[in-house]
Amino acid sequence: LAVVVAACAAGPAQRAIDAARIAETQTVLRARVGPAPSAAPVFVGVGDSGECFTRMLENWLCHFRRLGVREYVFFALDANSYSRMVAAGEPTVNLTAPTGARAGGAYGSEAYYSATRSKVFAAAAVVACGYDIVLLDIDVALMRDPRPYLARRAADLNADMQFQLNYPSRDFNTGVYHARATAATKALLERWLAACEAGRTDDQGIFFAMLRRDCPGPENVFFKPKAKVLPASFLRIRRCEGLDVRVESLPVMLFRTGHRGLRLKGDPRGDTFCWHANFMVGGRRKHEWLLASVPASNGTPAWCAPNRTVCSEPRVWASGRGGAGNLPPGPGAWGGVRGVRLVSALAVAAGLLVAGCCLCLLNRCVADNVEYEGLGRPESGRGRRIVL
């Protein structure tokens, strides 16, 4: 615990605050989960009392109740969210001080970046207490409990950490990942924490920049599979400077981002573990309409909470249609996307060609997760290797 405190704090006063927060984390986890190591990894979430966060937090908690999951902990970034969660009897840690996070920031603001960096402290604190974790952003809809799958896969690949792919980007998504409480994981999180202290962007950008800096060499590669699989790269880390750590990417058809290409792909067998409501059109803060727009997985909707209110945001949808009563479009509505497509149809021929190429790539997606998972293994992968 002392190493984590030293990694994330500069002065003696801040170190004392951080030590107190880690001790609080341990107390909350022991009361909720029991002593470490627990039989199942602990879900970890971070948020504040902003309107968007509050609505999505309701959905986050609703999925846990639906699945009967008790092993989770929430790190509150402001006093309001902390008091509300404690009053509701939820396992909550007060994280208003350790990382200097400021709640309520708009996407791309320093307050927003500060809040995302606080997720690294939360993850490091839980892992330092001896618990495996599944960090899950609160804009994630949990369709099935992924922990048995993650544990089997981590043992099979000897992976310390497993990250969602940030499809269609070629990097990790730090909003969904599994981390085992190994020495290598703790060391990597400590290094990430130290980088966050000097960082001026979000936790994901800092993490990937750190990997590029500290993990060079042929062991760490982008791997682009051959045809008939999702056209996204797999990223694997085998060794970093001073660390013998193994980091793997998760199958994107099982751990899906909010990209439109994945939302349009149905899940008739209910194989999807989670939907992450990122890649919002226009790059604004995420809304629950995005979760409401994904197809139900095995009959289970991604929006679980009873309330369906679009959080306040100075944005006008391209279609001019937001649904009756300012509600988000339901599954299959896609009014906003159709409007964007109509506008795009008037673009120059070069734009249409690019759109056609994107559609061709999307058609290469396969729903056969067994085939996809097999091609994603290091032993069976073949393709162009790009040194990180």
KAQUI-V60625 format. One record per residue. N is the residue number from 1. RES is the residue in three letters. PSI is psi in whole degrees, 0 to 359 (* if undefined). NEAR is the number of other ideal C-beta (glycine too) atoms within 10 Angstrom. Layout:
n & res & psi & near
N & RES & PSI & NEAR
N & RES & PSI & NEAR
This chain:
n & res & psi & near
1 & LEU & 324 & 16
2 & ALA & 326 & 10
3 & VAL & 319 & 14
4 & VAL & 316 & 21
5 & VAL & 315 & 22
6 & ALA & 327 & 15
7 & ALA & 334 & 23
8 & CYS & 7 & 27
9 & ALA & 146 & 21
10 & ALA & 310 & 9
11 & GLY & 166 & 8
12 & PRO & 320 & 8
13 & ALA & 316 & 10
14 & GLN & 322 & 16
15 & ARG & 321 & 16
16 & ALA & 320 & 12
17 & ILE & 315 & 18
18 & ASP & 320 & 23
19 & ALA & 321 & 17
20 & ALA & 321 & 14
21 & ARG & 323 & 23
22 & ILE & 321 & 23
23 & ALA & 321 & 13
24 & GLU & 320 & 15
25 & THR & 314 & 26
26 & GLN & 319 & 20
27 & THR & 315 & 12
28 & VAL & 317 & 21
29 & LEU & 319 & 23
30 & ARG & 323 & 14
31 & ALA & 325 & 9
32 & ARG & 318 & 16
33 & VAL & 328 & 22
34 & GLY & 178 & 12
35 & PRO & 153 & 11
36 & ALA & 151 & 17
37 & PRO & 145 & 14
38 & SER & 162 & 17
39 & ALA & 330 & 10
40 & ALA & 149 & 18
41 & PRO & 155 & 25
42 & VAL & 129 & 25
43 & PHE & 137 & 24
44 & VAL & 131 & 25
45 & GLY & 156 & 25
46 & VAL & 138 & 29
47 & GLY & 178 & 26
48 & ASP & 193 & 27
49 & SER & 13 & 19
50 & GLY & 156 & 24
51 & GLU & 315 & 14
52 & CYS & 314 & 23
53 & PHE & 317 & 24
54 & THR & 316 & 17
55 & ARG & 316 & 22
56 & MET & 330 & 27
57 & LEU & 322 & 24
58 & GLU & 319 & 16
59 & ASN & 320 & 24
60 & TRP & 311 & 24
61 & LEU & 325 & 20
62 & CYS & 320 & 17
63 & HIS & 322 & 23
64 & PHE & 316 & 19
65 & ARG & 319 & 10
66 & ARG & 322 & 12
67 & LEU & 356 & 14
68 & GLY & 29 & 7
69 & VAL & 127 & 16
70 & ARG & 342 & 13
71 & GLU & 79 & 22
72 & TYR & 159 & 21
73 & VAL & 142 & 23
74 & PHE & 135 & 24
75 & PHE & 114 & 30
76 & ALA & 132 & 25
77 & LEU & 354 & 28
78 & ASP & 164 & 20
79 & ALA & 325 & 13
80 & ASN & 311 & 16
81 & SER & 325 & 25
82 & TYR & 312 & 20
83 & SER & 322 & 14
84 & ARG & 318 & 15
85 & MET & 319 & 21
86 & VAL & 319 & 15
87 & ALA & 330 & 9
88 & ALA & 0 & 9
89 & GLY & 20 & 7
90 & GLU & 144 & 17
91 & PRO & 110 & 18
92 & THR & 140 & 22
93 & VAL & 136 & 24
94 & ASN & 110 & 21
95 & LEU & 34 & 28
96 & THR & 339 & 21
97 & ALA & 321 & 13
98 & PRO & 320 & 24
99 & THR & 7 & 27
100 & GLY & 22 & 13
101 & ALA & 141 & 24
102 & ARG & 128 & 18
103 & ALA & 161 & 22
104 & GLY & 13 & 17
105 & GLY & 144 & 19
106 & ALA & 160 & 13
107 & TYR & 131 & 15
108 & GLY & 353 & 13
109 & SER & 165 & 12
110 & GLU & 325 & 11
111 & ALA & 320 & 16
112 & TYR & 313 & 19
113 & TYR & 320 & 22
114 & SER & 320 & 20
115 & ALA & 320 & 26
116 & THR & 324 & 22
117 & ARG & 334 & 26
118 & SER & 339 & 26
119 & LYS & 328 & 26
120 & VAL & 319 & 27
121 & PHE & 315 & 28
122 & ALA & 313 & 24
123 & ALA & 315 & 25
124 & ALA & 323 & 28
125 & ALA & 316 & 31
126 & VAL & 317 & 30
127 & VAL & 321 & 26
128 & ALA & 334 & 22
129 & CYS & 357 & 24
130 & GLY & 11 & 15
131 & TYR & 137 & 27
132 & ASP & 152 & 24
133 & ILE & 158 & 27
134 & VAL & 104 & 26
135 & LEU & 129 & 26
136 & LEU & 109 & 25
137 & ASP & 152 & 23
138 & ILE & 357 & 22
139 & ASP & 23 & 27
140 & VAL & 133 & 29
141 & ALA & 121 & 30
142 & LEU & 105 & 25
143 & MET & 322 & 26
144 & ARG & 157 & 18
145 & ASP & 113 & 19
146 & PRO & 357 & 23
147 & ARG & 318 & 19
148 & PRO & 319 & 10
149 & TYR & 314 & 17
150 & LEU & 320 & 23
151 & ALA & 317 & 16
152 & ARG & 317 & 10
153 & ARG & 321 & 18
154 & ALA & 319 & 21
155 & ALA & 321 & 10
156 & ASP & 319 & 10
157 & LEU & 359 & 17
158 & ASN & 44 & 10
159 & ALA & 135 & 25
160 & ASP & 322 & 24
161 & MET & 147 & 24
162 & GLN & 123 & 25
163 & PHE & 146 & 25
164 & GLN & 141 & 28
165 & LEU & 140 & 24
166 & ASN & 52 & 24
167 & TYR & 134 & 26
168 & PRO & 7 & 19
169 & SER & 159 & 15
170 & ARG & 62 & 15
171 & ASP & 179 & 19
172 & PHE & 156 & 24
173 & ASN & 114 & 21
174 & THR & 12 & 23
175 & GLY & 349 & 23
176 & VAL & 110 & 27
177 & TYR & 157 & 24
178 & HIS & 133 & 27
179 & ALA & 128 & 28
180 & ARG & 149 & 23
181 & ALA & 60 & 20
182 & THR & 166 & 18
183 & ALA & 322 & 11
184 & ALA & 319 & 18
185 & THR & 314 & 24
186 & LYS & 318 & 20
187 & ALA & 320 & 18
188 & LEU & 320 & 26
189 & LEU & 322 & 25
190 & GLU & 320 & 20
191 & ARG & 321 & 19
192 & TRP & 318 & 23
193 & LEU & 314 & 26
194 & ALA & 321 & 15
195 & ALA & 325 & 19
196 & CYS & 329 & 26
197 & GLU & 326 & 15
198 & ALA & 359 & 7
199 & GLY & 154 & 20
200 & ARG & 22 & 9
201 & THR & 198 & 14
202 & ASP & 171 & 19
203 & ASP & 327 & 25
204 & GLN & 314 & 19
205 & GLY & 321 & 15
206 & ILE & 319 & 23
207 & PHE & 314 & 22
208 & PHE & 323 & 18
209 & ALA & 322 & 13
210 & MET & 319 & 18
211 & LEU & 318 & 20
212 & ARG & 324 & 12
213 & ARG & 315 & 11
214 & ASP & 350 & 17
215 & CYS & 56 & 19
216 & PRO & 172 & 14
217 & GLY & 164 & 12
218 & PRO & 345 & 9
219 & GLU & 339 & 14
220 & ASN & 110 & 19
221 & VAL & 154 & 21
222 & PHE & 140 & 18
223 & PHE & 118 & 18
224 & LYS & 114 & 16
225 & PRO & 169 & 19
226 & LYS & 187 & 10
227 & ALA & 168 & 7
228 & LYS & 13 & 12
229 & VAL & 166 & 23
230 & LEU & 132 & 24
231 & PRO & 64 & 17
232 & ALA & 153 & 23
233 & SER & 151 & 21
234 & PHE & 140 & 24
235 & LEU & 128 & 21
236 & ARG & 137 & 20
237 & ILE & 126 & 24
238 & ARG & 327 & 16
239 & ARG & 135 & 16
240 & CYS & 167 & 22
241 & GLU & 114 & 10
242 & GLY & 3 & 9
243 & LEU & 134 & 18
244 & ASP & 84 & 11
245 & VAL & 146 & 20
246 & ARG & 119 & 22
247 & VAL & 129 & 24
248 & GLU & 157 & 25
249 & SER & 151 & 26
250 & LEU & 151 & 26
251 & PRO & 125 & 23
252 & VAL & 339 & 24
253 & MET & 343 & 22
254 & LEU & 327 & 20
255 & PHE & 89 & 26
256 & ARG & 144 & 28
257 & THR & 177 & 25
258 & GLY & 12 & 23
259 & HIS & 141 & 19
260 & ARG & 324 & 18
261 & GLY & 327 & 20
262 & LEU & 327 & 23
263 & ARG & 329 & 22
264 & LEU & 343 & 15
265 & LYS & 118 & 18
266 & GLY & 169 & 12
267 & ASP & 67 & 21
268 & PRO & 332 & 9
269 & ARG & 353 & 11
270 & GLY & 34 & 13
271 & ASP & 336 & 17
272 & THR & 133 & 26
273 & PHE & 319 & 25
274 & CYS & 157 & 24
275 & TRP & 131 & 27
276 & HIS & 121 & 26
277 & ALA & 60 & 27
278 & ASN & 186 & 19
279 & PHE & 47 & 19
280 & MET & 138 & 17
281 & VAL & 126 & 15
282 & GLY & 354 & 13
283 & GLY & 15 & 8
284 & ARG & 179 & 14
285 & ARG & 148 & 21
286 & LYS & 149 & 23
287 & HIS & 159 & 23
288 & GLU & 346 & 25
289 & TRP & 331 & 23
290 & LEU & 318 & 24
291 & LEU & 326 & 25
292 & ALA & 345 & 22
293 & SER & 354 & 26
294 & VAL & 149 & 24
295 & PRO & 149 & 16
296 & ALA & 137 & 14
297 & SER & 112 & 22
298 & ASN & 38 & 12
299 & GLY & 357 & 6
300 & THR & 120 & 17
301 & PRO & 152 & 15
302 & ALA & 330 & 28
303 & TRP & 110 & 27
304 & CYS & 328 & 20
305 & ALA & 151 & 18
306 & PRO & 331 & 8
307 & ASN & 139 & 11
308 & ARG & 77 & 18
309 & THR & 124 & 14
310 & VAL & 127 & 20
311 & CYS & 151 & 16
312 & SER & 133 & 10
313 & GLU & 131 & 16
314 & PRO & 76 & 6
315 & ARG & 140 & 14
316 & VAL & 125 & 9
317 & TRP & 145 & 19
318 & ALA & 329 & 17
319 & SER & 342 & 18
320 & GLY & 3 & 9
321 & ARG & 118 & 13
322 & GLY & 7 & 19
323 & GLY & 157 & 17
324 & ALA & 139 & 8
325 & GLY & 27 & 8
326 & ASN & 24 & 10
327 & LEU & 155 & 15
328 & PRO & 155 & 21
329 & PRO & 140 & 21
330 & GLY & 178 & 15
331 & PRO & 129 & 14
332 & GLY & 354 & 8
333 & ALA & 301 & 18
334 & TRP & 35 & 17
335 & GLY & 316 & 17
336 & GLY & 320 & 21
337 & VAL & 322 & 18
338 & ARG & 321 & 14
339 & GLY & 317 & 15
340 & VAL & 320 & 17
341 & ARG & 322 & 13
342 & LEU & 319 & 11
343 & VAL & 318 & 11
344 & SER & 329 & 12
345 & ALA & 338 & 10
346 & LEU & 358 & 8
347 & ALA & 176 & 11
348 & VAL & 165 & 7
349 & ALA & 329 & 7
350 & ALA & 322 & 8
351 & GLY & 319 & 12
352 & LEU & 324 & 13
353 & LEU & 319 & 10
354 & VAL & 317 & 12
355 & ALA & 320 & 14
356 & GLY & 320 & 10
357 & CYS & 321 & 10
358 & CYS & 319 & 14
359 & LEU & 323 & 10
360 & CYS & 319 & 10
361 & LEU & 319 & 14
362 & LEU & 328 & 17
363 & ASN & 346 & 10
364 & ARG & 352 & 11
365 & CYS & 143 & 19
366 & VAL & 147 & 16
367 & ALA & 354 & 14
368 & ASP & 94 & 13
369 & ASN & 335 & 17
370 & VAL & 314 & 10
371 & GLU & 316 & 12
372 & TYR & 315 & 19
373 & GLU & 321 & 15
374 & GLY & 317 & 13
375 & LEU & 342 & 20
376 & GLY & 357 & 23
377 & ARG & 145 & 12
378 & PRO & 326 & 13
379 & GLU & 329 & 6
380 & SER & 357 & 9
381 & GLY & 138 & 17
382 & ARG & 141 & 9
383 & GLY & 186 & 15
384 & ARG & 129 & 11
385 & ARG & 126 & 12
386 & ILE & 118 & 11
387 & VAL & 132 & 10
388 & LEU & * & 17
